[in-house]
Amino acid sequence: MNETKKIFLKIMNESSDIAIATSVDNIPNIRYVSFYYSEKENKVYFMTFKNSPKTIDFAKNNNVTFSTVPKTDYNYVKATGKLKKSEKTPDDLKEEFCSKLPDAKMMIEQGKGFIEVYEITFSTAVISINRMKTEIINL
């Protein structure tokens, strides 16, 4: 595995939140969500409440850009992709979400019937390293 891929995976595995940028009727909007990245599928998964304003926007325009939210350094990943409601349920990804996100178990248990999973597919990403260097990775 090359160094750029290692950095990409480190950021995706250590970050817990992404900012998702959407646009409907030329009005941009950013939403923050907690996520899980599946290296095997090259997909970002996140949970949200059914019929929330963001899910309505997602249905109108599934083209999104996301960025991981840096915690302690300035390393982040950003990518543009397609978003859709996943066929997977919160229970399908419970172990993955819970291993990364401390509040996921409670959300999944208390939100049964009210939350759903969305996924973002993307083929390239930009990695920013300490504000000094960017790398593009093809996945």
Chimera marker file (.cmm) of the C-alpha trace (Angstrom):
<marker_set name="trace">
<marker id="1" x="0.000" y="0.000" z="0.000" r="1" g="1" b="0" radius="0.5"/>
<marker id="2" x="1.408" y="3.386" z="-0.938" r="1" g="1" b="0" radius="0.5"/>
<marker id="3" x="1.930" y="6.205" z="1.571" r="1" g="1" b="0" radius="0.5"/>
<marker id="4" x="-0.941" y="8.349" z="0.234" r="1" g="1" b="0" radius="0.5"/>
<marker id="5" x="-3.414" y="5.487" z="0.710" r="1" g="1" b="0" radius="0.5"/>
<marker id="6" x="-2.125" y="4.930" z="4.267" r="1" g="1" b="0" radius="0.5"/>
<marker id="7" x="-2.683" y="8.604" z="5.108" r="1" g="1" b="0" radius="0.5"/>
<marker id="8" x="-6.138" y="8.506" z="3.508" r="1" g="1" b="0" radius="0.5"/>
<marker id="9" x="-7.160" y="5.455" z="5.574" r="1" g="1" b="0" radius="0.5"/>
<marker id="10" x="-5.725" y="6.925" z="8.775" r="1" g="1" b="0" radius="0.5"/>
<marker id="11" x="-7.770" y="10.103" z="8.357" r="1" g="1" b="0" radius="0.5"/>
<marker id="12" x="-10.943" y="8.235" z="7.382" r="1" g="1" b="0" radius="0.5"/>
<marker id="13" x="-10.604" y="5.827" z="10.311" r="1" g="1" b="0" radius="0.5"/>
<marker id="14" x="-9.693" y="8.419" z="12.948" r="1" g="1" b="0" radius="0.5"/>
<marker id="15" x="-12.191" y="11.099" z="11.907" r="1" g="1" b="0" radius="0.5"/>
<marker id="16" x="-15.684" y="10.764" z="13.271" r="1" g="1" b="0" radius="0.5"/>
<marker id="17" x="-17.472" y="13.626" z="11.508" r="1" g="1" b="0" radius="0.5"/>
<marker id="18" x="-17.870" y="14.922" z="7.989" r="1" g="1" b="0" radius="0.5"/>
<marker id="19" x="-19.365" y="18.094" z="6.607" r="1" g="1" b="0" radius="0.5"/>
<marker id="20" x="-21.591" y="17.301" z="3.623" r="1" g="1" b="0" radius="0.5"/>
<marker id="21" x="-22.178" y="20.106" z="1.142" r="1" g="1" b="0" radius="0.5"/>
<marker id="22" x="-25.382" y="19.987" z="-0.880" r="1" g="1" b="0" radius="0.5"/>
<marker id="23" x="-27.118" y="22.362" z="-3.241" r="1" g="1" b="0" radius="0.5"/>
<marker id="24" x="-30.800" y="22.573" z="-4.086" r="1" g="1" b="0" radius="0.5"/>
<marker id="25" x="-32.103" y="25.283" z="-6.417" r="1" g="1" b="0" radius="0.5"/>
<marker id="26" x="-28.615" y="26.872" z="-6.337" r="1" g="1" b="0" radius="0.5"/>
<marker id="27" x="-28.808" y="27.308" z="-2.564" r="1" g="1" b="0" radius="0.5"/>
<marker id="28" x="-25.824" y="25.626" z="-0.877" r="1" g="1" b="0" radius="0.5"/>
<marker id="29" x="-26.052" y="23.998" z="2.513" r="1" g="1" b="0" radius="0.5"/>
<marker id="30" x="-23.651" y="22.132" z="4.800" r="1" g="1" b="0" radius="0.5"/>
<marker id="31" x="-24.615" y="19.399" z="7.238" r="1" g="1" b="0" radius="0.5"/>
<marker id="32" x="-22.404" y="17.733" z="9.829" r="1" g="1" b="0" radius="0.5"/>
<marker id="33" x="-22.867" y="14.031" z="10.449" r="1" g="1" b="0" radius="0.5"/>
<marker id="34" x="-20.931" y="11.244" z="12.128" r="1" g="1" b="0" radius="0.5"/>
<marker id="35" x="-19.789" y="8.576" z="9.692" r="1" g="1" b="0" radius="0.5"/>
<marker id="36" x="-18.236" y="5.195" z="9.148" r="1" g="1" b="0" radius="0.5"/>
<marker id="37" x="-15.985" y="4.504" z="6.140" r="1" g="1" b="0" radius="0.5"/>
<marker id="38" x="-15.964" y="1.037" z="4.575" r="1" g="1" b="0" radius="0.5"/>
<marker id="39" x="-12.624" y="0.469" z="2.855" r="1" g="1" b="0" radius="0.5"/>
<marker id="40" x="-13.904" y="-2.744" z="1.260" r="1" g="1" b="0" radius="0.5"/>
<marker id="41" x="-16.827" y="-0.967" z="-0.427" r="1" g="1" b="0" radius="0.5"/>
<marker id="42" x="-15.207" y="2.476" z="-0.666" r="1" g="1" b="0" radius="0.5"/>
<marker id="43" x="-18.324" y="4.069" z="0.791" r="1" g="1" b="0" radius="0.5"/>
<marker id="44" x="-19.059" y="6.532" z="3.537" r="1" g="1" b="0" radius="0.5"/>
<marker id="45" x="-22.070" y="5.562" z="5.654" r="1" g="1" b="0" radius="0.5"/>
<marker id="46" x="-24.015" y="7.767" z="8.048" r="1" g="1" b="0" radius="0.5"/>
<marker id="47" x="-27.326" y="7.646" z="9.898" r="1" g="1" b="0" radius="0.5"/>
<marker id="48" x="-29.981" y="10.341" z="9.974" r="1" g="1" b="0" radius="0.5"/>
<marker id="49" x="-33.626" y="10.734" z="10.855" r="1" g="1" b="0" radius="0.5"/>
<marker id="50" x="-36.186" y="9.778" z="8.218" r="1" g="1" b="0" radius="0.5"/>
<marker id="51" x="-37.881" y="12.672" z="6.439" r="1" g="1" b="0" radius="0.5"/>
<marker id="52" x="-35.543" y="15.260" z="7.934" r="1" g="1" b="0" radius="0.5"/>
<marker id="53" x="-34.862" y="18.410" z="5.890" r="1" g="1" b="0" radius="0.5"/>
<marker id="54" x="-31.503" y="16.995" z="4.799" r="1" g="1" b="0" radius="0.5"/>
<marker id="55" x="-33.063" y="13.780" z="3.442" r="1" g="1" b="0" radius="0.5"/>
<marker id="56" x="-35.522" y="15.863" z="1.432" r="1" g="1" b="0" radius="0.5"/>
<marker id="57" x="-32.595" y="17.821" z="-0.039" r="1" g="1" b="0" radius="0.5"/>
<marker id="58" x="-30.722" y="14.571" z="-0.749" r="1" g="1" b="0" radius="0.5"/>
<marker id="59" x="-33.675" y="13.339" z="-2.811" r="1" g="1" b="0" radius="0.5"/>
<marker id="60" x="-33.657" y="16.535" z="-4.880" r="1" g="1" b="0" radius="0.5"/>
<marker id="61" x="-29.927" y="16.494" z="-5.678" r="1" g="1" b="0" radius="0.5"/>
<marker id="62" x="-27.690" y="13.554" z="-4.867" r="1" g="1" b="0" radius="0.5"/>
<marker id="63" x="-24.435" y="15.243" z="-5.930" r="1" g="1" b="0" radius="0.5"/>
<marker id="64" x="-22.482" y="16.071" z="-2.790" r="1" g="1" b="0" radius="0.5"/>
<marker id="65" x="-19.059" y="17.069" z="-1.608" r="1" g="1" b="0" radius="0.5"/>
<marker id="66" x="-17.835" y="16.087" z="1.821" r="1" g="1" b="0" radius="0.5"/>
<marker id="67" x="-14.865" y="16.846" z="4.002" r="1" g="1" b="0" radius="0.5"/>
<marker id="68" x="-13.706" y="15.140" z="7.139" r="1" g="1" b="0" radius="0.5"/>
<marker id="69" x="-13.643" y="17.505" z="10.108" r="1" g="1" b="0" radius="0.5"/>
<marker id="70" x="-10.107" y="17.770" z="11.553" r="1" g="1" b="0" radius="0.5"/>
<marker id="71" x="-9.836" y="17.358" z="15.311" r="1" g="1" b="0" radius="0.5"/>
<marker id="72" x="-6.268" y="18.098" z="16.337" r="1" g="1" b="0" radius="0.5"/>
<marker id="73" x="-4.318" y="18.643" z="13.142" r="1" g="1" b="0" radius="0.5"/>
<marker id="74" x="-5.043" y="20.066" z="9.735" r="1" g="1" b="0" radius="0.5"/>
<marker id="75" x="-5.178" y="16.772" z="7.882" r="1" g="1" b="0" radius="0.5"/>
<marker id="76" x="-8.444" y="16.100" z="6.118" r="1" g="1" b="0" radius="0.5"/>
<marker id="77" x="-9.991" y="14.250" z="3.195" r="1" g="1" b="0" radius="0.5"/>
<marker id="78" x="-12.463" y="15.791" z="0.798" r="1" g="1" b="0" radius="0.5"/>
<marker id="79" x="-14.281" y="14.197" z="-2.102" r="1" g="1" b="0" radius="0.5"/>
<marker id="80" x="-17.218" y="14.617" z="-4.438" r="1" g="1" b="0" radius="0.5"/>
<marker id="81" x="-19.614" y="11.767" z="-4.964" r="1" g="1" b="0" radius="0.5"/>
<marker id="82" x="-23.135" y="10.431" z="-5.219" r="1" g="1" b="0" radius="0.5"/>
<marker id="83" x="-25.330" y="10.073" z="-2.180" r="1" g="1" b="0" radius="0.5"/>
<marker id="84" x="-28.256" y="7.697" z="-1.817" r="1" g="1" b="0" radius="0.5"/>
<marker id="85" x="-30.347" y="6.010" z="0.806" r="1" g="1" b="0" radius="0.5"/>
<marker id="86" x="-28.592" y="2.763" z="1.593" r="1" g="1" b="0" radius="0.5"/>
<marker id="87" x="-30.156" y="-0.663" z="1.434" r="1" g="1" b="0" radius="0.5"/>
<marker id="88" x="-28.335" y="-1.331" z="4.709" r="1" g="1" b="0" radius="0.5"/>
<marker id="89" x="-30.066" y="-0.675" z="8.006" r="1" g="1" b="0" radius="0.5"/>
<marker id="90" x="-28.603" y="0.772" z="11.200" r="1" g="1" b="0" radius="0.5"/>
<marker id="91" x="-28.602" y="-2.785" z="12.616" r="1" g="1" b="0" radius="0.5"/>
<marker id="92" x="-26.603" y="-4.015" z="9.599" r="1" g="1" b="0" radius="0.5"/>
<marker id="93" x="-23.834" y="-1.540" z="10.459" r="1" g="1" b="0" radius="0.5"/>
<marker id="94" x="-24.291" y="-1.472" z="14.227" r="1" g="1" b="0" radius="0.5"/>
<marker id="95" x="-20.916" y="-3.046" z="15.022" r="1" g="1" b="0" radius="0.5"/>
<marker id="96" x="-19.067" y="-0.693" z="12.650" r="1" g="1" b="0" radius="0.5"/>
<marker id="97" x="-20.848" y="2.430" z="13.894" r="1" g="1" b="0" radius="0.5"/>
<marker id="98" x="-20.464" y="1.465" z="17.564" r="1" g="1" b="0" radius="0.5"/>
<marker id="99" x="-16.744" y="0.742" z="17.256" r="1" g="1" b="0" radius="0.5"/>
<marker id="100" x="-16.183" y="4.272" z="15.967" r="1" g="1" b="0" radius="0.5"/>
<marker id="101" x="-18.940" y="6.396" z="17.470" r="1" g="1" b="0" radius="0.5"/>
<marker id="102" x="-19.633" y="6.255" z="21.211" r="1" g="1" b="0" radius="0.5"/>
<marker id="103" x="-23.278" y="7.392" z="20.921" r="1" g="1" b="0" radius="0.5"/>
<marker id="104" x="-24.192" y="5.094" z="18.027" r="1" g="1" b="0" radius="0.5"/>
<marker id="105" x="-25.558" y="2.253" z="20.158" r="1" g="1" b="0" radius="0.5"/>
<marker id="106" x="-28.021" y="4.528" z="21.923" r="1" g="1" b="0" radius="0.5"/>
<marker id="107" x="-29.066" y="6.198" z="18.654" r="1" g="1" b="0" radius="0.5"/>
<marker id="108" x="-29.634" y="2.850" z="16.944" r="1" g="1" b="0" radius="0.5"/>
<marker id="109" x="-31.583" y="1.382" z="19.872" r="1" g="1" b="0" radius="0.5"/>
<marker id="110" x="-33.716" y="4.447" z="20.564" r="1" g="1" b="0" radius="0.5"/>
<marker id="111" x="-34.160" y="5.397" z="16.908" r="1" g="1" b="0" radius="0.5"/>
<marker id="112" x="-35.557" y="2.120" z="15.595" r="1" g="1" b="0" radius="0.5"/>
<marker id="113" x="-38.030" y="2.997" z="12.878" r="1" g="1" b="0" radius="0.5"/>
<marker id="114" x="-36.963" y="6.650" z="12.871" r="1" g="1" b="0" radius="0.5"/>
<marker id="115" x="-33.427" y="6.539" z="11.474" r="1" g="1" b="0" radius="0.5"/>
<marker id="116" x="-32.041" y="5.334" z="8.183" r="1" g="1" b="0" radius="0.5"/>
<marker id="117" x="-28.629" y="4.876" z="6.623" r="1" g="1" b="0" radius="0.5"/>
<marker id="118" x="-27.256" y="6.873" z="3.712" r="1" g="1" b="0" radius="0.5"/>
<marker id="119" x="-24.133" y="6.173" z="1.703" r="1" g="1" b="0" radius="0.5"/>
<marker id="120" x="-21.774" y="8.213" z="-0.432" r="1" g="1" b="0" radius="0.5"/>
<marker id="121" x="-19.791" y="6.620" z="-3.241" r="1" g="1" b="0" radius="0.5"/>
<marker id="122" x="-16.746" y="8.364" z="-4.691" r="1" g="1" b="0" radius="0.5"/>
<marker id="123" x="-13.757" y="7.396" z="-6.813" r="1" g="1" b="0" radius="0.5"/>
<marker id="124" x="-11.166" y="10.057" z="-6.031" r="1" g="1" b="0" radius="0.5"/>
<marker id="125" x="-10.319" y="12.098" z="-2.965" r="1" g="1" b="0" radius="0.5"/>
<marker id="126" x="-8.072" y="15.008" z="-2.097" r="1" g="1" b="0" radius="0.5"/>
<marker id="127" x="-5.955" y="14.658" z="1.008" r="1" g="1" b="0" radius="0.5"/>
<marker id="128" x="-4.729" y="17.818" z="2.698" r="1" g="1" b="0" radius="0.5"/>
<marker id="129" x="-1.730" y="17.305" z="4.941" r="1" g="1" b="0" radius="0.5"/>
<marker id="130" x="-0.955" y="20.026" z="7.501" r="1" g="1" b="0" radius="0.5"/>
<marker id="131" x="-2.139" y="22.787" z="5.166" r="1" g="1" b="0" radius="0.5"/>
<marker id="132" x="1.149" y="22.448" z="3.312" r="1" g="1" b="0" radius="0.5"/>
<marker id="133" x="0.560" y="19.609" z="0.872" r="1" g="1" b="0" radius="0.5"/>
<marker id="134" x="-2.314" y="18.063" z="-1.025" r="1" g="1" b="0" radius="0.5"/>
<marker id="135" x="-2.446" y="14.680" z="-2.686" r="1" g="1" b="0" radius="0.5"/>
<marker id="136" x="-5.092" y="13.185" z="-4.978" r="1" g="1" b="0" radius="0.5"/>
<marker id="137" x="-5.877" y="9.529" z="-4.577" r="1" g="1" b="0" radius="0.5"/>
<marker id="138" x="-7.799" y="7.308" z="-6.979" r="1" g="1" b="0" radius="0.5"/>
<marker id="139" x="-9.747" y="4.639" z="-5.153" r="1" g="1" b="0" radius="0.5"/>
<link id1="1" id2="2" r="1" g="1" b="0" radius="0.2"/>
<link id1="2" id2="3" r="1" g="1" b="0" radius="0.2"/>
<link id1="3" id2="4" r="1" g="1" b="0" radius="0.2"/>
<link id1="4" id2="5" r="1" g="1" b="0" radius="0.2"/>
<link id1="5" id2="6" r="1" g="1" b="0" radius="0.2"/>
<link id1="6" id2="7" r="1" g="1" b="0" radius="0.2"/>
<link id1="7" id2="8" r="1" g="1" b="0" radius="0.2"/>
<link id1="8" id2="9" r="1" g="1" b="0" radius="0.2"/>
<link id1="9" id2="10" r="1" g="1" b="0" radius="0.2"/>
<link id1="10" id2="11" r="1" g="1" b="0" radius="0.2"/>
<link id1="11" id2="12" r="1" g="1" b="0" radius="0.2"/>
<link id1="12" id2="13" r="1" g="1" b="0" radius="0.2"/>
<link id1="13" id2="14" r="1" g="1" b="0" radius="0.2"/>
<link id1="14" id2="15" r="1" g="1" b="0" radius="0.2"/>
<link id1="15" id2="16" r="1" g="1" b="0" radius="0.2"/>
<link id1="16" id2="17" r="1" g="1" b="0" radius="0.2"/>
<link id1="17" id2="18" r="1" g="1" b="0" radius="0.2"/>
<link id1="18" id2="19" r="1" g="1" b="0" radius="0.2"/>
<link id1="19" id2="20" r="1" g="1" b="0" radius="0.2"/>
<link id1="20" id2="21" r="1" g="1" b="0" radius="0.2"/>
<link id1="21" id2="22" r="1" g="1" b="0" radius="0.2"/>
<link id1="22" id2="23" r="1" g="1" b="0" radius="0.2"/>
<link id1="23" id2="24" r="1" g="1" b="0" radius="0.2"/>
<link id1="24" id2="25" r="1" g="1" b="0" radius="0.2"/>
<link id1="25" id2="26" r="1" g="1" b="0" radius="0.2"/>
<link id1="26" id2="27" r="1" g="1" b="0" radius="0.2"/>
<link id1="27" id2="28" r="1" g="1" b="0" radius="0.2"/>
<link id1="28" id2="29" r="1" g="1" b="0" radius="0.2"/>
<link id1="29" id2="30" r="1" g="1" b="0" radius="0.2"/>
<link id1="30" id2="31" r="1" g="1" b="0" radius="0.2"/>
<link id1="31" id2="32" r="1" g="1" b="0" radius="0.2"/>
<link id1="32" id2="33" r="1" g="1" b="0" radius="0.2"/>
<link id1="33" id2="34" r="1" g="1" b="0" radius="0.2"/>
<link id1="34" id2="35" r="1" g="1" b="0" radius="0.2"/>
<link id1="35" id2="36" r="1" g="1" b="0" radius="0.2"/>
<link id1="36" id2="37" r="1" g="1" b="0" radius="0.2"/>
<link id1="37" id2="38" r="1" g="1" b="0" radius="0.2"/>
<link id1="38" id2="39" r="1" g="1" b="0" radius="0.2"/>
<link id1="39" id2="40" r="1" g="1" b="0" radius="0.2"/>
<link id1="40" id2="41" r="1" g="1" b="0" radius="0.2"/>
<link id1="41" id2="42" r="1" g="1" b="0" radius="0.2"/>
<link id1="42" id2="43" r="1" g="1" b="0" radius="0.2"/>
<link id1="43" id2="44" r="1" g="1" b="0" radius="0.2"/>
<link id1="44" id2="45" r="1" g="1" b="0" radius="0.2"/>
<link id1="45" id2="46" r="1" g="1" b="0" radius="0.2"/>
<link id1="46" id2="47" r="1" g="1" b="0" radius="0.2"/>
<link id1="47" id2="48" r="1" g="1" b="0" radius="0.2"/>
<link id1="48" id2="49" r="1" g="1" b="0" radius="0.2"/>
<link id1="49" id2="50" r="1" g="1" b="0" radius="0.2"/>
<link id1="50" id2="51" r="1" g="1" b="0" radius="0.2"/>
<link id1="51" id2="52" r="1" g="1" b="0" radius="0.2"/>
<link id1="52" id2="53" r="1" g="1" b="0" radius="0.2"/>
<link id1="53" id2="54" r="1" g="1" b="0" radius="0.2"/>
<link id1="54" id2="55" r="1" g="1" b="0" radius="0.2"/>
<link id1="55" id2="56" r="1" g="1" b="0" radius="0.2"/>
<link id1="56" id2="57" r="1" g="1" b="0" radius="0.2"/>
<link id1="57" id2="58" r="1" g="1" b="0" radius="0.2"/>
<link id1="58" id2="59" r="1" g="1" b="0" radius="0.2"/>
<link id1="59" id2="60" r="1" g="1" b="0" radius="0.2"/>
<link id1="60" id2="61" r="1" g="1" b="0" radius="0.2"/>
<link id1="61" id2="62" r="1" g="1" b="0" radius="0.2"/>
<link id1="62" id2="63" r="1" g="1" b="0" radius="0.2"/>
<link id1="63" id2="64" r="1" g="1" b="0" radius="0.2"/>
<link id1="64" id2="65" r="1" g="1" b="0" radius="0.2"/>
<link id1="65" id2="66" r="1" g="1" b="0" radius="0.2"/>
<link id1="66" id2="67" r="1" g="1" b="0" radius="0.2"/>
<link id1="67" id2="68" r="1" g="1" b="0" radius="0.2"/>
<link id1="68" id2="69" r="1" g="1" b="0" radius="0.2"/>
<link id1="69" id2="70" r="1" g="1" b="0" radius="0.2"/>
<link id1="70" id2="71" r="1" g="1" b="0" radius="0.2"/>
<link id1="71" id2="72" r="1" g="1" b="0" radius="0.2"/>
<link id1="72" id2="73" r="1" g="1" b="0" radius="0.2"/>
<link id1="73" id2="74" r="1" g="1" b="0" radius="0.2"/>
<link id1="74" id2="75" r="1" g="1" b="0" radius="0.2"/>
<link id1="75" id2="76" r="1" g="1" b="0" radius="0.2"/>
<link id1="76" id2="77" r="1" g="1" b="0" radius="0.2"/>
<link id1="77" id2="78" r="1" g="1" b="0" radius="0.2"/>
<link id1="78" id2="79" r="1" g="1" b="0" radius="0.2"/>
<link id1="79" id2="80" r="1" g="1" b="0" radius="0.2"/>
<link id1="80" id2="81" r="1" g="1" b="0" radius="0.2"/>
<link id1="81" id2="82" r="1" g="1" b="0" radius="0.2"/>
<link id1="82" id2="83" r="1" g="1" b="0" radius="0.2"/>
<link id1="83" id2="84" r="1" g="1" b="0" radius="0.2"/>
<link id1="84" id2="85" r="1" g="1" b="0" radius="0.2"/>
<link id1="85" id2="86" r="1" g="1" b="0" radius="0.2"/>
<link id1="86" id2="87" r="1" g="1" b="0" radius="0.2"/>
<link id1="87" id2="88" r="1" g="1" b="0" radius="0.2"/>
<link id1="88" id2="89" r="1" g="1" b="0" radius="0.2"/>
<link id1="89" id2="90" r="1" g="1" b="0" radius="0.2"/>
<link id1="90" id2="91" r="1" g="1" b="0" radius="0.2"/>
<link id1="91" id2="92" r="1" g="1" b="0" radius="0.2"/>
<link id1="92" id2="93" r="1" g="1" b="0" radius="0.2"/>
<link id1="93" id2="94" r="1" g="1" b="0" radius="0.2"/>
<link id1="94" id2="95" r="1" g="1" b="0" radius="0.2"/>
<link id1="95" id2="96" r="1" g="1" b="0" radius="0.2"/>
<link id1="96" id2="97" r="1" g="1" b="0" radius="0.2"/>
<link id1="97" id2="98" r="1" g="1" b="0" radius="0.2"/>
<link id1="98" id2="99" r="1" g="1" b="0" radius="0.2"/>
<link id1="99" id2="100" r="1" g="1" b="0" radius="0.2"/>
<link id1="100" id2="101" r="1" g="1" b="0" radius="0.2"/>
<link id1="101" id2="102" r="1" g="1" b="0" radius="0.2"/>
<link id1="102" id2="103" r="1" g="1" b="0" radius="0.2"/>
<link id1="103" id2="104" r="1" g="1" b="0" radius="0.2"/>
<link id1="104" id2="105" r="1" g="1" b="0" radius="0.2"/>
<link id1="105" id2="106" r="1" g="1" b="0" radius="0.2"/>
<link id1="106" id2="107" r="1" g="1" b="0" radius="0.2"/>
<link id1="107" id2="108" r="1" g="1" b="0" radius="0.2"/>
<link id1="108" id2="109" r="1" g="1" b="0" radius="0.2"/>
<link id1="109" id2="110" r="1" g="1" b="0" radius="0.2"/>
<link id1="110" id2="111" r="1" g="1" b="0" radius="0.2"/>
<link id1="111" id2="112" r="1" g="1" b="0" radius="0.2"/>
<link id1="112" id2="113" r="1" g="1" b="0" radius="0.2"/>
<link id1="113" id2="114" r="1" g="1" b="0" radius="0.2"/>
<link id1="114" id2="115" r="1" g="1" b="0" radius="0.2"/>
<link id1="115" id2="116" r="1" g="1" b="0" radius="0.2"/>
<link id1="116" id2="117" r="1" g="1" b="0" radius="0.2"/>
<link id1="117" id2="118" r="1" g="1" b="0" radius="0.2"/>
<link id1="118" id2="119" r="1" g="1" b="0" radius="0.2"/>
<link id1="119" id2="120" r="1" g="1" b="0" radius="0.2"/>
<link id1="120" id2="121" r="1" g="1" b="0" radius="0.2"/>
<link id1="121" id2="122" r="1" g="1" b="0" radius="0.2"/>
<link id1="122" id2="123" r="1" g="1" b="0" radius="0.2"/>
<link id1="123" id2="124" r="1" g="1" b="0" radius="0.2"/>
<link id1="124" id2="125" r="1" g="1" b="0" radius="0.2"/>
<link id1="125" id2="126" r="1" g="1" b="0" radius="0.2"/>
<link id1="126" id2="127" r="1" g="1" b="0" radius="0.2"/>
<link id1="127" id2="128" r="1" g="1" b="0" radius="0.2"/>
<link id1="128" id2="129" r="1" g="1" b="0" radius="0.2"/>
<link id1="129" id2="130" r="1" g="1" b="0" radius="0.2"/>
<link id1="130" id2="131" r="1" g="1" b="0" radius="0.2"/>
<link id1="131" id2="132" r="1" g="1" b="0" radius="0.2"/>
<link id1="132" id2="133" r="1" g="1" b="0" radius="0.2"/>
<link id1="133" id2="134" r="1" g="1" b="0" radius="0.2"/>
<link id1="134" id2="135" r="1" g="1" b="0" radius="0.2"/>
<link id1="135" id2="136" r="1" g="1" b="0" radius="0.2"/>
<link id1="136" id2="137" r="1" g="1" b="0" radius="0.2"/>
<link id1="137" id2="138" r="1" g="1" b="0" radius="0.2"/>
<link id1="138" id2="139" r="1" g="1" b="0" radius="0.2"/>
</marker_set>
